[in-house]
Amino acid sequence: MEEKEFDIQEELKKLPKEPGVYLMHDEKDEIIYVGKAISLKNRVRQYFQSSRNKTAKIEQMVSRIHHFEYIITDSELEALVLECNLIKEYQPRYNTMLKDDKAYPYIKVTVNEAFPRILFAREMKKDKCRYFGPYTNGGAVKDILELLRKLYKIRTCNRVLPKEAGKARPCLNYHMKQCNAPCQGQIEAADYQKSIQKALDFLNGNYGEITEELEKKMQAASEAMAYEEAKEYRDLLESVKQIAQKQKITSSEMEDRDVIAFAQEEADAVVQVFFIRGGKLIGREHFHLTVAPQESREQIMTSFLKQYYAGTPFIPRELMLQEEVEEAEILTEWLSKRRGQKVYIRVPKKGQKEKLVDLAARNARMVLEQDKEKIKREELRTRGAVQQIEEWLGVKGIARIEAFDISNTNGFESVGSMVVYEDGKPKRSDYRKFRIKTVVGSDDYASMREVLIRRFVHGLSELQEEKEGVGNFTRFPDLIMMDGGRGQVNVCLAVLEQLQLKIPVCGMVKDENHRTRGLYFQNVEIPIEKSSEGFRLITRIQDEAHRFAIEYHRSLRAKGQVHSILDDIEGIGPVRRRALMRRFQDIESIRSATVEELKDIESMNEKAAEQVYRFFHPEGGNGII
């Protein structure tokens, strides 16, 4: 994909006022800082306000920011947890404040026991227990544990039950009526499990019942003028409200997942993918799609999954989707085969997983809304520009364009380039370089003929051998663009005729200042409006073909691979080589010289002169293989 210019001031205007995490990138796309904010709009803008006092470290960081991105969350608490995850993942150089690797607490429910306990934990383990969190307020977690134990009479002891039931006296909690004494067999496992289920419902976010109960008890205590008791219920109620901020950012199941949702508006859609690794959200990516007319949401999701996971190197164990997909069984089988293990595709309908999918959908909607105009501009400069070229040439159905150019130095070591544009965007994976093998000197037409023959013969041979998909030569262009006018176009047409191929060919004509001025097509030069997107696309293609050829040539020179053709002549060493170049100045003059003229040069004898002449005038060839 062609890189888009990031306008920091323009993007600052689009920042939402919602809580979230922001990521600062440098020009190499390295993440140099991760931060959280209760209002992304206010916080991120502060970095770019000159009037604010900044430390030297912040000034240095800001000077390196090339672009930024952000992820919205439902609360500042979520933002903090996500910030922690991302800093651990990317270790940005300016995030020194979190190097202590502080661990946030979890609530652990030992559901693997006959009489489960609810405990305070500092880390998650794969021990068949259920974990909730992490939470940033340890005091609130302890209040919730106390609350749940009081309301549902959950045991706190570490006895192995029912094995050790009755072997010791009940603890103080039993006498304070805060435990039903399962250690004495005074409550059946089934009844105890009902209490545990209510506690789990609370931890899963169902706060209505417990909130209502606390409010009633607080009101009753207040009316009875038991103000200390009412204050206790009020404090517990505040703890419930604080802990009730949904923390979807970390999963207790420690799985690898991708969470996928999208937002659509007419023909435009944005797909948001959250990457959860080891139970933690460590990053995200969004993708712009052009949606076909009448395509259903199920078809959009199915199409994206096929395209995305056909190219990504890692496939997680589970995909959590916003929409159902078509042919789910076949898709699951394909993904499982690529992963090497079973892959699960799920569309959550309730609970924390459904809320996480909703969060991905909200982020997708935000990107779509903010990038709407950018998408339209990009469409005009890519597919819209191609449509203009179609109108100028009278050719329909142009999707793939291939452009060719030749580069050489002083008439030797010629190279050719092939660049590819699909739907107006460069497809760099299909670019190809050619080192000219059969042409001596600066014969651009002959060099171009070699490049074109090699490109299309290669493609035809792959097709004949049914090797489609092995290489990128098998797909032929809908339009060929030559860097030049009539001469280069005729060379290409002759090659296509020789190979019995029918592909439209046009030349990209330059003016006396070496700037693009029009197209040469079917023996006519077509003038084009320089302010049009089609003209800009042609210029980009022409410049890209030239750049790619020049860069290849420079890379060869840097490796010491570009050298005088004289190096390949037997018996011609550095002294004679320099003498030849002093006398004749260029390779073409040496090629045209007679043996007598060559022999007349200082340090050259008759044998050496004949060696040079035979090299440039071999029988049935040009001396280069």
N, C-alpha and C positions, 0 to 999 in steps of 0.2 A: 504494500500500500504506500502511496506517495505521502511523504511527511507533510503535515499541515502546520502552518505558522501558528504559534500560540501567542495570543495577544493578552498579556497579563492584565492590563487595565480593563479590557473588555470582559475577561473572565471574572474579574473581581465583582463586576456589576451583576453577574448571574448567581453569585453565592446565595444559598438559602439561609434563612435565619434559624434553621433547625440545628439541634445538637448533632455532633458527628466527629469524625477524625479526618485530618488533612495530611497529605503527603507531599513534601517538597522534593522536586527532582532537579538535578543539574543538567547541563547540556548533553551529557553522555547518558542520560536517563537513569542515573544512579539516584536512589532515594537517600537524601542527605538529612532529612528531618521528618519526624512524625509527631503530630500533636493532636490534642483533643480540644473541643470547644463546646460550650453550651449554646453558642450561636456562631456558626461557621462564618456568617457574613461579617460579624463584628471582629472576630478574632483574627481571621486571615488578612483582612484589610489593614490591620494594625502594623503588620510587617512592612507594608509598602507606603506608610505615611511618614514623610520626612520630618514632620514636626514632633514625632514621638521620640523620647529618649530611649536609646538602645545601647546594650552593652557591645563591646568590641566583637565579641563572639557572634552575637546576633547580626551585627552589621556585616560581618564576613560571610555568614550563612546566607543572608538576603542577597548579597552581591553575586552569589553563585546560583541563585534560583533561576532556572530556565522555564519551568512550568510546574503546575501543581494539580493535584486531583483530590477528591474527597469522597467519603462514604457517610451518608446520613444514618443516624440511629434513632431509636425511640426515646432515649434518655441520656443524660450526661454520664450516668453510671455505666450504661452500655458502651458509651464512647471511651470511657477510661479503660474498661476491660479490653476493648478492641485495640486501643492504643498500645497497651501492654503486649498484646499478642503480636502486633505488627513490629514493634521495636525488637522483640526477641527474634522475630523472623529475619528482619532486614539489617538490624544493628546499625542504624544510621550514625554517621560520624559526629553529628551535633547533638545527639540525644544522650548526653553524659549523665543526666539526672536519674536515669533508670538503670544504671549499671549495677545497682545493688541487687537486682533481680528479686525484688520483693514478691513474696507469695501471698495471694489473697485466699481467704478461708472458704471452705465449702461446708455444706451440710450433708452428712452421710447417713443413709438409712440402711441398716443391715437386713435387707429383705431376704437374705439367704438363711436367716435364723427363724426358728419356729416362733419365737417371741422377739420380734425385731426391736432394735434401739435406734434412737436418733442422736447422732453425735456431731461434734465439732471436728473438722478435719482440715489439715493444712495442704493436702495434695490428693489428687485422684489416683486410685490404683485399680488395676484389673482384678478385682476381688469379688465380683458378682454382687456388689452392693450398688445402691443407687446414689448418685451424687447430684447436688443442686448448687449452682453458683458458677464461677466464684463471685463472692460478695466483697465490696470494698469497705464496708463498715463492720468490723469484727464485733463491736458492742451490740449492734442491731441483731447480728446472727445469734449471739448468746441470749439476747432477750427473746428471740423467736423460739430457740430451743427450750427455754424456760416456759414460755407460753404454751407450746405444744405439749410439753410434759404435764403441765398443770391441767390443761383442758381435756386432754385425752388419756391422762394417767399412764404415760409411757415410762417404762422402767429405765433406770440409769445404771444399774449394776452390771457387772461383766460376768455374771454366772452363766454357765452352760445349761440352758433349759431346753426340755424338761428333765434332762439327765440329773441335774443337781437340785431339783425341786425338793423342798422339805428338809434339806441337810443343814440349814442355818436359820436363825430367826429373821423375820422381815426387817428391813431397814427403816430409818426415820421417815422416809417419804410415805410409807404405808400409813404410819401413825398420823402424818399430817394430811392424809387423804389425797395425796398426789400420786399414788401408785396403787394398782389393784392387786399387788402381790402375786404375780404369776409364779414367783419363787416358792410360794406356799400352795400352789394349785388352786387358788381362789378365783381364777378366771380361766375359761376355756380358750384354747388357741384360736378358735373361730371368732369368738367375741373380741379377743384382743386384736385380731387382724382387721376387724371393722374399724377400730380406733386408729390403727396404723393407716388404713386406707383414707380416712378423713384427713390425717396429717399429710399424706402424700398429695391429696387433692389441693390442700392449701399450698404446698410447696410447688405444685404445678401451676399455680396462678389462680385457683378458684378461691377467692378471698371473701366472697359475699357472705357465706354462712358465718364464718368466724368474726368478720367485721360487725355484722348485725348483732351477734351474741355479745361481743364486747361493749358495743354501744348501749345495749339494753342493761347490762350489768353496771356500766358506768352511771347511767341515768338513775337506776334503782339505788345505787349507793349514794348518789348525790341527794336524791329525795329523802333518803333515810339519814342524811347529814353525816354519813360515814365518809368524810372527805379524803382521808388518807387512802381508803380503799378505792374511792373514785379516781384519785390521782394515779394509783397503780394501774387501773384499767385504762386511763387516758394515756399513760406512757406506753403501755403495751399496744394500744391502738395506733399510736404514732410509729412504733417500731414496725407494725404490720404494714402501714402505708409506705414507709421507707423501703422495706424489703420487697414491696409489691411491684417495684419497677422491674419490668420484664427484662431478664438478662438472657437473651437468645444467642449472644455472641459466642458462648462456649457450650459445647455439648458434653454431657456426662458419659457418653458412650464411647468417647475417644476413637471414633471412626474417621475414615477419609471419605468426604462427601463433596459433591458439587451441587450447589443450590442454584436452580435456573428459573428465571422468570423474565417476561418481556412486556413491553408496552408498545402499542401500535396506534398509528394515526394514518388512515388511508393507506398509501403505498409505502410508508416509512415505518420501520420498527427498530427498537433497540432491545437487545437481549443482554441481561445482566447475569453474570456467573460469579457466585461466591465460592471461594476455594476453602474448604474446611479440611485441615490435615491434623491428625492426632486429636480430633475433637475441638480444634481451635480455628476460628476464622483468621486466615493469615493473608488474605488478599482477594482482589476481585478484578474482573475485566468486563468491558462491555463491547458489544458488536453491533454495528449498524447493518440492517437488512433492507433490501427492497422487496416488498411483498407483492406477489402476483395477484391480479384481480380475482375476487371470489375465493381466495385461499382461506381456509378455516384456521382457527387458532391451533387445533390439533395438527394440521398440516404444517403450519409455521414451526411449531415446536419440533415435529418429526424431522423436517428438513434441516433445521439448525443442528440437531443432535448428530445427524448423519454427516454433515459437512465438518462440524467441529471435531468430533471424535475420530474421524477418519485421518485427521492430521496431527492431533495432540499425542505426545509420547506417553502420557500417564492417564490412566482411567481409574477413577476411585471405585470403592466398593459399592457406593450407593449414589444414585442421582435422585435428588428431591426436586420435583417439577411442579410448575404452576398449572400445567395442562396435561391431560391424557395424551398419549401418542398413538399413532396408527401402527398396526402390526407390532404391538408391544412385545410379543413373545419372540419374534424374529430379531427385533432390535436388541432385546436382552441377550439372546444367544450370540449375536455378533459381538456385542460389547464384552461378554464373558470370555469369548474366544480370544479377543484382542488383549484382555487383561490377564488371561491365564487362570482366572478364578471367577466364581459366580459374582455377577453384578446385579444389583437390585434397582429397579426403577419404581419410584413411589410418588404418589400425588397426595401429600398430607392434607387432611380435611379439618384437623383440630389440633390444639395443643401448641407446644413451643415450635415444633417443626413447621406447622402451618404459618405461624407468625414470622418465622425466618424467611419463608418463601414470600410472604407479603412484604417484608422489608426489602428483599431483592427486587420485587415488582415496583415498589416506591422509588428505589434508586434508578430503575430503568425508566420510569416515567419522568423523573427529574432530568435525566440525561437527554431524553427525547425532547422535552419541552425546551431545554436550553440550547440544544444543538439543531433545532428545527431549521433555523435560517442557514446555519452552516451546512447542513445536509443539502438544502436546496441549492446553495452556491456550489457545493461540491458536485452535485448532479449536473448543473449547468456547465461546469468546466470539464467534466469527463464525458458522460453519456450524451449530454446536450451538445457538446462540441463535436462528438462523432456524428450525431444526427445532422449537424450543419455540413460536415464534410460529405455525408451521403447526398445531401441536396445539391451541393456544388458539382459533384461528380455524376450524379444521376445513378448511383449504385446503392442498392438496399441491402440490409442485413450485415453491416460491417460490425463485427464484434472483436476480431483479432487483427491487429495491424503489426506488420514486421517492417523494420527500417534497417538499411544497410549503409555502411560507410567504410572507407579505406584510409589508412594512415601509414606514412613511411617517412624515413629520414634520409635526405640526400639520395633518394632513388634506390635505396636498398632496405632490406628487412621489412617488407610491407606486411601489414596486418589488416584484417577485416573485422568488423563488428556487426552483430545482429542484435537489435533491441526489439522487445515485444511489448505492445500495449494491448490490454483487453478492457473493453468498455471505457476507454479513455484513461486508464491507469496503467502505469508500468508494471509488468510482470517479470520481476528481476530473476526469478528462478528459471525462466526460459531464455535469458540472454545467452549468447554464444560468442566465442572468440575464434578467429581463424588466423593461423600463421600461414602466409602465402608460400606455396611450395613450388609452383611451376612458372613463376614470372620473375624475370630479372629486370631491375630498374623501376622507374616511376611510371609504369603503365597502369594507370588506375582502372581503365576499362578491362584490360586482361585480368587484373587482380579481382575486380568485381565479378567477372564471369566465373573465375575459379570458385569464389566464395558461394555464389548462387548455385553453381552445379553441385558443389559438395553438400550444401544445405538440403537441396531438394532430392538429390540422388540418395542421400542418407535416409530421408523420410520415406521415399518410395520403396527402398529396400526393406525398411522395417515393416511397412504395410504389406509387402509381398510375402514376407516371412511370418506374417500374423503376430508381430511383436508389439501390437498396439499397447501403449502404456509403459513400455520399457523406457522410452526416451520422449523428449518433447518435440522431436523432429516430425513425428507422425501426424501432428495436427498442423495443417497448412493454413496460411493466413487468408482472411477475407479481402485484404488489401495489402499491397506491397508499396512502400514509400522509399524512393531512391534519393540519396543526398546529391541532387544535381538535376539537370534538365534533360533535354532530348537525348543526349549521348548515353547517359546512364540508363534511362528508361528503355532505349532500344536494345542495350546489352541484356537487360532483364527479360524483355519480350522475346529476344532470340533464344535465351536459355529455356524459357517456358515452352516455346514452340518446339524446341528440340526434344524436350521431355514430355510433350503432349499434355501440358497443364494449362488450364484456363483460370488465371487469377488477375484481377484488375491491378494495373501498375501506374503509379503517378510519380512525378518528380517534384521534389521540394526545391523550388528555384530561388536563388539569392540575387540581390541587386549588386551594384558596383561596390557597395560598402560591406558586402558579405553578410547582409541581413535578409531574412526570409521575405519574399515579396509575393509569392503565389504558388500555384500548383500547375504542373505540366501534365495534361491528360489527353490521350487520344489526339496527339499532334496539335493541341491547342493549349496556350497558357491561360489559366483561369485566374483573373485578378480577384483577390479576396479582401474584405474589409479588415483593416489591421486592429480595430477595436473589438472584433468578434472573438468569441470563445474558441471557435474553430481555428482561427489564425493562431491563437495562443497555444493551442494543442499541437498544431503543426510545428511551431517554433520549438516547443518543448521536446517533441520527438526528434527533430533535426539536431538540436543541441545535445540530446542524450546519446544519440548514435555517434556523434562526433566525440563527445566526452568519453564514451566507453572505449572507442578505438584508440584515442590518445592515451588513456590510462593504461591500456594493455601494452601499448608501445613503450610507454615510460617504464612500466614494470620490467619489461624485457631489458631495457637499457640499464636499469638499476641492478639487474642480475648479471650484467656484463654479457648479455646474450646478443646484443646488437653490435655487429662488427662489420668491417668492410668485407665485401665479397672477395677482395684480394687475399684475405686470410685463408680462403679455401683453395688457393692455387698452389700446387706443389712447387717448391723451389723458390717461392717469393717470401722472403723474410721481412722483418721490420725496416731494414735499410732500403731495400728495393721498393717496398710498399710506399714509403715516404717519398722516394724519388719519383715514382709514378704519379702520385697525387700532386707533387709540386709542378710537374710538367703539364698534366692534363686537367687538373682541378676537379673533375667529376668522373663517375663511372662510365657515363655514356660516351665521353670523349675517348676513354681507354678502349671501350668496346669498338669504336670506329677506327682506331689506329691500325696501321699496317705493321708487319713484322719489322720492316726497316725503321719505321718511326719509333717503335718500341726499343729496338736494339741501340738506337742512337742516344738513349738515356744513360746518364752516369750510373755506374755499378751494374748495368744490365749487359749480359752477353747474349749471343745468338740463341743459345739453348733456353735461357730464361725468357727471352722475347717470344720464342715459339710456344713455350708453356702458357704464357699469358694469352696469346692469340688463339690457341686451340681451346682454351677454357671458354672463351667467349664465342668461338665459332666451331663447335663440335659438329660432327656429321650427324644429322637427324635429331639435333636437340640444341638446348641452350646452355648445357653445362650444369643445370640445377635440377635436382631430383626431388 
